Amino acid sequence: MNPFEIIAYPLLPIAAMELLLGFLLVSQGRRTTPVHRSVAAIAFFSAAYSLNTAVMYLTASRGLDFNFFARLNWIGWFAIPAGFQFLFYFRSEASRAARIAGLIVYPYWAIVLALCLFTDLIVTPRYSLIPYANDPGPLETPARVIGALMTLWLIFDLVRLRRRLAGIKKFQLNYFFYGVLIFSFAGTAIAGLMPVIEGLAVEPGLGSYFSLPWVVLTFYAIVRHSLFEMRIIFSRTLAIIILVLACSALQFAVLSAVAPALGTALSVFVSLSFLGFFLFGTPVSGKIQSIVDSLIIGGRYRYETLMREAIVTLNSKKEGPELLDSLIETICGGLGVADAGIYLHRVEDGFVLRTGRGSFLDLKDSRSLADIVLQKLQETNRSLVLANVAGGGDGGTFQLTTYLRGIGGEVLVPLLFQQRLLGALILGRKTSGEMFGQSDIGFLETLAAHAASALENARLNDITRKIRSSLRESEERFMTLAEGMPAAVFIHRNASIVYANKAAEDMTGYHSSQLITMSISDLVHADSPFPVHANGPVRGGRQRHQASQEVRVLQENGTQRWAVMSSAVIAYGEQAAVIAILFDVTDHKQTEGRLRYERIRDAVERMAQYLSADLGRLVKDLRHVATLQEYREDCPRDPGLERKIISTLEQAEFLVRTVKEFGARQESKRSLQDMNDIVGKRRSLLAAMLTGKCELVIHPGTGPLLIMADPARMESALMNLVLNARDRMVRGGAITIATGRAAMDSEFIRRAGYGVIGDYATVSVRDTGEEMTPDEQERIFEPFFTTRDGWQGNGMGLSMVYDIIKEHQGYIAVTCRPGRDTSFIVYLPLVSVGSR
């Protein structure tokens, strides 16, 4: 062998090892991380560097032109951007700096490589290997210096990163870091600095030899920490070698057989066709792999089969205990483990061993997971392996190691559902004595993820079962309560009644079989308010319910009954529905009507007495005047007497007009009005009603106060309220009219004793006149009740105000502050334009 071959041949196995390392790192499936990919890139570029150097020296040994390979050897510098990405990804797998480094440094070295291959700016044709001689291009020295500086920066950052590591991670990556440092220092010296120093130059391709310590130490770390299964690696490698030998033999045989007849070119084509058919058209490659696996791996690593069986088992079990037993059985049988257990979270006592096998069976329901273990599992979301943990040197690692050894655990696998820790799977030693490899851990983590999902589904199914059972019990209790209620109960959904109790049948006259074919709108008069809708909007943040309202119920025989209805949205049969409860108040309304009739009869009787006395007095005065005129025709005119006659006639006219207005209960004609406009447009009219001692003050509210009102009726109500205030202020004073808005809620209704929940426009009329006694406040709205003497106090004005406000579905209240003022406050329901 010549010196060129001595240098070249050792580089071939180095390149093969680097290629194998790269393929192992990128073939980890879902466990492949950005760190794995960046290290694989270093391995591939190092392999290209070593292989190209070997080919370059072998080409030179045969006396051929090797200048192309000398130019291509600059591909080794691509390991630098891969190294930078490794450092950034090691700190954070979502590193933005790693992507930026790749976008900047990779294009730089791609440009350098292109200049090497297609120009003489870096590498020139005057290049010799043994002895080494080089006539560098104008850009070679700057390029090598920049490469050396980048490598030194990489080394410096690598040392800083290693110093920050502690515990398990530092222990696992020690060998890898040592190998990278050796490769980086040697590469910087041989390929970066020495070629630019005269007298120290060494052929740069020889730096590929220093990738050997790196790849050897990396493989040692893989074996030492079971990062990959060496049996699988050996099996795959052996199968590839056998397949390559078989393909080579087949091609040689075909070429030997057909070359004499077809010639060299056609024979190569035929042999390649046979080779393609052999590889892709026959199951030979799969058979070779199966045979090698059976010899080397045996019955180990049947992960796909085990996973299928486990998933089928987990999906077929519905209860939590069955799931746990199935999971333990699958793991122990598949991995050859005798001792195993599962910790699950309990609200009352944390993570407790819920099931076990072997040595963990005795600890069931009595052993809790240590806090340090929980903290580690929640921080990493990764499995804890005793063989890896034991290498750490910090205090936390020592505690973890001591705890795992104390309970006999070799592996602790978290049960994670959507990044939430549900529990942990703990395993003892394998019965074969082998360590848990990376493939075992990957299988366990995948199975644990499926088990966590199945456990969560079982928990949700259990909650759903309990909720449904509770709903059934609630519905049964509701039916029992509803059937015994004296009120009619309807449940309404999708425009039809789905339930009606016995009282509903009595109120409506319909049988329940008829009611379930009807809607509530068929039973409630069109003028009555409709209950809330199950899918209706929720306004103002309030719940979807409706306060009590009086409605007219249409019976089967055509008659009507009065009822007080309350409604709300409920869940009925796991769907939204409306419940309406109606209390029959027909008898109460009839009794109320009789009482009102008796009160009106008494009031009319009092009015008759009042009118009789007043009209008698008026007639007496008129008769007296008439008598004087009859017997004293020659007497002079008496202006005082004439004024008396006119005043008497005016009084009689007012009495007649008041009685007429009181009796004329006409239907109001309501339309959309603004309360501020109603008050503002009548300012002059109201002011003209006051005497010189009284003044009118109006405070309009902000914004529109839209109500449905009859303007004429509201004008009459305002005039009577102002007249009442004027008559009370015998010494004069201020009458203040203010408008605004108010909200009636349940607390207001409870405190005031009247109202319906909603928003209202308010009008207050405040005077500073005489105080009212509690008895006067109680009777102030009774017809013909008055506290005034003479013809000015007929007692009908405020009664008319009360009736007008009630016609508008409003409310009126009187408040008196002793020594200060008296206020009449009117509440009228606000409406919005969109609701009309």
Secondary structure, 3 states (H helix, E strand, C coil): CCHHHHHHCCHHHHHHHHHHHHHHHHCCHHHCCHHHHHHHHHHHHHHHHHHHHHHHHHHHHCCCCCHHHHHHHHHHHHHHHHHHHHHHHHHCCCCHHHHHHHHHHHHHHHHHHHHHHHCCCCCCCCEECCCCEECCCCCHHHHHHHHHHHHHHHHHHHHHHHHHCCHHHHHHHHHHHHHHHHHHHHHHHHHHHHHHCCCCCCCHHHHHHHHHHHHHHHHHHHHHCCCCCHHHHHHHHHHHHHHHHHHHHHHHHHHHHHHHHHCHHHHHHHHHHHHHHHHHCCCHHHHHHHHHHHHHCCCCCCHHHHHHHHHHHHHHCCCHHHHHHHHHHHHHHHHCECCEEEEEEECCCEEEEEEEEHHHHHHCCCCECCHHHHHHHHHHCCCEEHHHHCCCCCHHHHHHHHHHHHHCCCEEEEEEECCEEEEEEEECCECCCCCCCHHHHHHHHHHHHHHHHHHHHHHHHHHHHHHHHHHHHHHHHHHHHHHHCCCEEEEEECCEEEEECHHHHHHHCCCHHHHCCCCHHHCECCCCCCCCCCCCCCHHHCCCEEEEEEEEEECCCCCEEEEEEEEEEEEECCEEEEEEEEEECHHHHHHHHHHHHHHHHHHHHHHHHHHHHHHHHHHHHHHHHHHHHHHCCCCCCCHHHHHHHHHHHHHHHHHHHHHHHHHCCCCCCCEEEEHHHHHHCCHHHHHHCCCCCEEEEEECCCCCCEEEECHHHHHHHHHHHHHHHHHHCCCCEEEEEEEEEEEECHHHHHHHCCCCCEEEEEEEEEECCCCCCHHHHHHCCCCCCCCCCCCCCCCCHHHHHHHHHHHCCCEEEEEEECCCEEEEEEEEECCCHHHC
